[in-house]
């Protein structure tokens, strides 16, 4: 994985601190051309991995990437699924059967048979595979070396003790997409325990890691101990604590931690992108 990953929160008006900033971002990125322009700026700064949800608009972004293979030949996308709002809205507008018709991949009758039998028999693993395949349709032809399960699902499954689905997700994306599984969580130590118990060694885990302990279940000290003592590939997200930590302080802390393979951040301007990249590189260089 690359050291620096570019996220998508800013494109879909997600801001953990300010509703006003959310509204401004919603206006700025109302057209897909603005998203593409910002991705191009990130690429110019040396970032070649885009970690994004499976929001419907990402399908259009993928279309643009496919139309310009030379321009995006080194570009990678890390899909993060499911995008829960998409399914909730679809069920409201289309109903359950309509949602299945909209998102189930391949032959509808065959998929419905598989999905229906899975539902009736409570075969949640088959249902998981079906939904993953539906989400991955938009990324056909795109380099997707890591596929992530969103924290809304990961942490729910952790809470319910349904670790078999987490393990099966790892097996499915490897077998069908020749990709590695990634997991987003607000409880990194607990998830690592479950994955290791399920036979997954050196997993990819994306978690909130920041100087203030923002959204770090179990506390900052436990996270630091886990990073020092356990074997896994950590991606630090929410490194600015939702915007509450100054950039240099935030990045100095994260860059100084052991076992942080990648740092994920989102930004909407060239200045912020360039500044973040340069600060990370400066702190990394100072460690050598």
N, C-alpha and C positions, 0 to 999 in steps of 0.2 A: 504494500500500500504506500501511496505517496505520503510525505510528511504533512502536507497541508491539503485539506479537503474543503470544498466550497458548498455551503448549505443553501436551502431554499426558503427559509422562513420569511425573509424580507419580500419575496415575490408574492406571497399569499397573505400578507398583512398580519403576520404573527409577531407580536412584540410583547415581551413578558413584563415590561415596565410601563409603557405609555400607550394609551388608546389613541392619543393624538398622532403619534408616530405611525401606528397601525393604519390610520385613515390616510395619512400622507403616502405611505407605501402602496396602499390599495390604489390610489389615484395614479401614482407614478408607474405602476406595473399593470395597468389595466389592459395594455396591449402586449402581445407576446413579443413584439419586436424589441420592447424595452428589456425583457428578460434575456433575449439573445444578445443584445448589446452588452449587458452586464456580464454575461458568461464570457463573451469575447474579451472583455477587459480583464477578467480573472485569468483567462488563458494567457494573455499578454504579460501578466505579472508572474507567470510560471506555474499556475495551478491547472492541473489537467484532470481532476476528478470532481465530479458534481454529485453530491449525495442528496437525493431528493425523495419526496413522497410520490405516491402514484396519483396525485391530483390530475384531474382530467386534462388540464392545460399542458401538462408535461408531455402528453401525446403529440401535441403540435410542436413542441420543442424537439422531440425525437424525429419528427418528420423533417424539420430543418437540418438536423445533423445528418440524417440519411441522404439528403439532397446535396450535401457538400462534403463528400467523403475525404477529399484531400485536405480541406481546411480543418476537419475534426478527426484526422487519422489517429492522433495520439490521445484523444479524449475518451474518458471513461465515465460511466454513470453507475452509482451505487443505488439501486432502487430500495426504498423503504416502504414496507407494506404491512398491513392494509392502511389505506387512507379512510379512516372510519367515517368521516363526514360524507364521503362520496356514497357509501352504501346506505347510510341513514337517509340521506336526501333522496336517493333513488327509490328506496322502499316507500317513502312518503309519496313520491310522485307517480311511481310505476306499479307499486305493489310488489309482493315477493316474487311472483312468477315473471312479472315484467323486468325486475332487476336481474333475475337469472338469465332471461333472454338477452339482456343488455351486456352482461359481463361474463357469462360462462363461455369458455373458449370451445372452438371446434364444432362438431356436429351437435346441435342442440338436443336432439332426442337421445343420442348416446350419452351425452353429458348429464342430461336430466336423469337418465336411468341410473348412472353411476352415483350422482348426487342424491337422488331420491332414495336409493337403496342404502346409501351411507347414512342418510338422516334416519331412516326407519330402524336401521340396525345400530344406530349410535356409533357408526364408524367415523369418528372425528378425524382420523388420520387421512382418510380418503377425501373428506370434505376440505381439509387443510390443503391438500395437493391441488384440488380443483380450484380453490380460490387463489392460490399462488399462481397457477397457470393463467387464470383470468387476468390477474394484475400484470403478468409479464408480457401480455400480448403487445402492449405499446412499445416494448423495448426490442422488438425483433430487429436483428441486424446491428444492434448497438452493443458495444463492449461493456458487459456487466459482470466483472469478475467477482464481486461480492454483492449478495442480496440480503437485505436486512429485514428482520421482523421488528415492527414498531413496539415501543414500550407499552402502549395501551394494551397490547396482546401479551407481550412477554411478562409483564408484571402481574397481569390478571392470571395467567397460567401458573406463575410462581405462587401466587396467593391460594389458588385452588389445588395446588399440588399435582397439576397435570403435566409433569415433566416429559412424558412420552411424546407430546406434540412438539415440544422444543427440540427433542432429539430427532424426531422424524423430519422436521423442517430442514435440519442439517443434511440428512441423507437425501432428501428430495432435490434440493437445489444442486447438490453435487452430482447426482445421477442424471438429472434432466437438463441442467444448464451448465454443467462443468464449472460451477461457481462455488465459492466458499459462502457459508452462512455467517451472517453477522447478526448480533442481537443488541437492541437498544433497551436500556433499562435505567430505572432510578434506584436500583439495589444491586450494584455491581458485585459485592462480595457473595451475596446469596445466590445470584445467578451463576457465578463461577463455580460454586459448590455443586449446584445441580447439574451443570454441563459436564463437569469432571466426573461426577458419579455416573453419568450416562455414557461415559467412554469418549467424550469429546475433549481432546487435548489441545492446548494452545488456542483456544477459541478467540474469535474477534468480538470484542464487547465495546460498545459505545455507551458512554455514561457521562452524566454531569460531573465534571471535575473542575473545581475552582477554589479560589483562596478563601471564600466565605462559607463554603459548605452548602451552597445553594442547591437544593434538590439532590442531596447526597445521603440517601437513607442509610443509617448506621453511623453517620458522622465522618468528618474529614479525616480524622486520625485513623479510622478503620480502613478507609480508602487508601491512605498513604501506606499503611502496613501491607495491604493486599498488593499494591503495586510493587513494593519492595520484595515481597516474599513469594509471590505466586507467578506461575508461567501462563501468560495469556497476552493477546495483542490488544492494547487499550487504545481507544479513540476518545479523546477528551472533547466533550461538547459543553455548551453553556459556560465557556471558560470565563466570560465576562460577568457571570452571575446575573444574567438577565439584563445587563447594562449598568449594574451598580458598581462595578469594579473598573477603575481606570485601566486603559489598554496595557500600558507598560507593566503595571503591577500584576495584572491578570496573567499576562503572557510570561513574565519572569517566573511566576510561581509554577505554571504548567510546564514550561520548558525545563525547569529545574527538577522535575519529578522523574523518577526512573520508570522505564517500561511504558512510556507514552509513545506509541508508534506514530499516531497521527493526531492532528489538531483540526477540529471542524469549526468553521465560523461562517457567518453570512454577513454580507454588507451590500449596500445599495449604491455606493459611489466609488469612483476610481480612487479618490484620495484615501478612503477608509480601507479599500482592498490593498492598495500599495503599501500603506502604513503598516497594516497588520502583517503582511508578508515580510516586510523588511525587519520588523521587530522580532518576529519569530526567527528569522535567519540570523539576526545579530546575536540573540541569546543562545541559539544552537552553536554558533561559531565560537562563542566565548567559553563553551563547555569543552571544546576540543583541546 
